[in-house]
Amino acid sequence: MTHSTDVADLPTLERWRRALRALARVMKNPGETDQVLAFSNLANAGQRDGRSHLFFDDPRGQRLYDERRAIDSRTDLDALAALPAGTLGHAYATFMRVHGLTPDVFDGRPDDVRDDRAAYVIQRLRQTHDLWHVVTNAETDPAGEVALQAFTYAQMNAPSAGILAALGTLRTLRYSREVVRDVIELYRIGKHAEPLAVFPWEDHWATPIRDVRRMLGLPINPRPIGGYTAGLMEAA
């Protein structure tokens, strides 16, 4: 499908004006996921081709694209939940159900990205974001999300992740200093881990999650990251 506009074609000042407007909304209400996605897409558009190049230079990334791998409404959470406890698929299905999430929201593709390859990389990262939570043991409260952004920045060098990690850390410090420890820890882990962006998650649903973490160069038994700001920032 060909799209008539692309955020990468916007003049730099206009693109960042829109990005900062979306960021302001995110800082006011971190739960506005659509604004997080909008900010990320706008902020990252200037360096998008370079990150796409790295994805496709890896044979695993090219294979994902060639096979059009997707984690969306076609992903059977019931079947994954039926896998033995301790497997990646079971842990993912449990995570999604506990948090009231569904992969259905990741159908389709970004409507403001014209290039098919770039759109695939962006969508793949969105589709696997919750799996990054699962394998790093990062909670979904603001502190956990901020730390995972630091991990993402270490992995992808995406401007949006660095900005969200930095600003999110400063904001979360009002509620807990633990966030600094978590952000630094996940950043360091992300720097040394294998690239999660090109990992074929679907091939390892039945693999013990400990083994998946080992493959990715992650701690086998990671401590919980975040989980101490749930409700605090929203209530402030």
C-alpha positions in Angstrom: 0.0 0.0 0.0 1.4 3.4 -1.0 0.9 6.3 1.4 0.8 9.9 0.2 2.6 11.5 3.2 5.5 10.5 5.4 6.7 12.1 8.6 10.2 11.9 7.3 9.3 14.3 4.5 8.2 17.0 6.9 10.6 20.0 7.4 12.8 19.4 10.4 11.4 22.3 12.4 7.8 21.3 11.7 8.4 17.7 12.5 10.0 18.7 15.9 7.2 21.2 16.6 4.7 18.3 16.2 6.9 16.0 18.2 7.2 18.4 21.1 3.5 19.0 21.1 2.9 15.2 21.4 5.7 15.0 24.1 3.9 17.7 26.2 0.8 15.6 26.2 2.8 12.5 27.2 4.4 14.3 30.1 1.0 15.4 31.3 -0.6 12.0 30.9 1.9 9.1 30.4 -1.1 6.8 29.7 -1.8 8.4 26.3 -0.2 5.6 24.3 -1.2 7.2 21.0 0.8 10.3 21.8 3.8 8.2 22.8 3.7 6.5 19.4 3.2 9.8 17.6 6.1 11.4 19.4 8.4 8.4 18.8 7.6 8.4 15.1 8.2 12.1 14.7 11.3 12.2 16.8 12.9 9.2 15.2 12.1 10.0 11.6 15.3 11.9 10.9 17.5 8.8 11.6 14.9 6.2 10.6 16.7 5.0 7.5 19.9 4.2 9.5 18.1 2.1 12.0 16.1 0.3 9.3 19.4 -0.4 7.6 20.8 -2.0 10.7 17.7 -4.1 11.0 17.9 -5.4 7.5 21.6 -5.9 7.5 21.0 -8.7 10.1 19.8 -11.8 8.3 17.3 -12.4 11.1 15.7 -9.0 10.5 15.5 -9.6 6.8 13.9 -13.0 7.4 11.3 -11.5 9.7 10.4 -9.0 6.9 10.4 -11.6 4.1 8.0 -13.8 6.1 6.0 -10.8 7.3 6.2 -12.0 10.9 3.6 -10.2 13.0 2.2 -10.4 16.5 -1.3 -9.1 16.2 -4.9 -10.3 16.1 -3.7 -13.6 14.5 -1.7 -14.4 17.6 -3.7 -16.9 19.7 -3.3 -16.0 23.3 -5.4 -18.9 24.4 -3.0 -21.3 22.8 0.0 -19.5 24.3 -1.7 -19.6 27.7 -2.1 -23.4 27.4 1.7 -23.8 27.0 3.6 -25.1 30.1 4.3 -22.5 32.9 7.7 -21.1 32.5 7.7 -21.0 28.7 7.9 -17.7 26.8 4.5 -18.1 25.3 2.8 -18.8 28.6 4.6 -15.8 30.3 3.6 -13.5 27.5 -0.1 -14.6 27.5 -0.2 -14.2 31.3 1.4 -10.8 31.1 -1.1 -9.6 28.5 -4.1 -10.9 30.4 -3.0 -9.6 33.8 -2.6 -6.1 32.3 -5.7 -6.2 30.2 -3.8 -6.0 26.9 -4.4 -7.5 23.5 -2.1 -7.8 20.4 -5.2 -6.8 18.3 -4.3 -3.2 18.6 -1.2 -3.8 16.4 -3.0 -4.8 13.3 -2.2 -2.8 10.2 0.8 -0.4 9.9 1.8 3.2 10.7 -0.3 5.4 8.5 2.3 8.2 8.3 5.2 6.1 7.0 5.3 5.5 3.3 8.3 3.2 3.0 7.2 -0.4 3.5 10.5 -1.6 5.1 10.6 1.3 7.6 7.0 0.8 8.4 7.6 -2.9 9.1 10.5 -2.2 11.5 8.4 0.4 13.4 5.4 -1.9 13.6 7.5 -4.9 14.7 9.0 -2.9 17.5 5.5 -1.8 18.6 4.2 -5.4 18.4 7.1 -6.8 20.5 7.2 -4.0 23.1 5.3 -6.2 25.6 7.7 -9.1 25.1 10.5 -6.7 26.0 8.6 -6.1 29.3 8.4 -9.9 29.8 12.0 -10.8 29.3 13.4 -7.8 31.2 10.8 -8.1 34.0 10.1 -4.4 33.7 6.7 -3.4 35.1 4.2 -1.3 33.2 3.9 1.5 35.8 5.6 4.8 34.9 8.9 3.8 36.5 9.0 0.5 34.7 8.2 2.1 31.4 10.9 4.8 31.9 13.5 2.1 32.6 12.4 0.1 29.6 12.9 3.3 27.5 16.5 3.4 28.7 16.9 -0.2 27.7 15.4 0.6 24.3 17.7 3.6 23.8 20.7 1.4 24.6 19.5 -1.2 22.0 18.2 1.1 19.2 19.8 4.5 19.8 16.4 6.1 19.0 16.1 9.7 20.0 12.6 9.3 21.3 13.6 6.6 23.8 16.5 8.6 25.1 14.3 11.7 25.6 11.5 9.7 27.2 14.0 8.0 29.5 15.6 11.2 30.6 12.4 13.3 31.1 10.6 10.3 32.6 13.4 9.8 35.1 13.3 13.5 36.2 9.5 13.3 36.5 9.5 10.1 38.4 12.2 11.3 40.8 9.5 13.3 42.5 8.0 10.0 43.7 11.0 7.7 44.1 14.7 7.7 43.7 14.7 4.1 42.9 14.1 5.0 39.2 17.7 6.1 38.8 19.0 2.7 39.8 16.5 1.0 37.5 17.2 3.2 34.5 21.0 2.8 34.8 20.7 -0.9 35.3 18.4 -1.5 32.3 20.5 0.8 30.1 23.7 -1.2 30.9 21.8 -4.5 30.3 20.5 -3.2 27.0 24.0 -2.2 25.9 25.4 -5.7 26.4 22.3 -7.8 25.3 21.7 -9.3 21.9 19.5 -7.2 19.6 15.9 -7.9 20.7 14.5 -6.2 17.5 15.5 -9.0 15.3 14.8 -11.9 17.6 12.3 -14.4 16.2 9.9 -14.6 19.2 7.4 -16.7 17.4 9.9 -19.6 17.0 10.4 -19.7 20.8 6.9 -19.6 22.3 7.4 -23.1 23.8 11.0 -22.4 24.9 11.6 -21.9 28.6 11.9 -18.2 29.3 15.1 -18.7 31.2 16.6 -20.1 27.9 15.2 -17.2 25.9 16.8 -14.7 28.3 20.1 -16.7 28.0 19.9 -16.5 24.2 19.4 -12.7 24.5 22.2 -12.1 26.9 19.8 -11.0 29.6 19.8 -11.9 33.4 18.2 -15.3 33.8 16.3 -14.4 36.9 15.9 -10.6 36.6 14.6 -8.7 39.6 11.4 -6.7 39.1 12.1 -3.3 37.5 9.7 -0.5 38.5 6.3 -1.4 40.1 6.6 1.3 42.8 4.9 4.3 41.1 1.6 2.6 40.0 -1.1 5.1 40.8 1.2 7.7 42.3 1.9 9.9 39.2 -1.7 9.6 38.0 -3.0 10.8 41.4 -0.6 13.7 41.7 
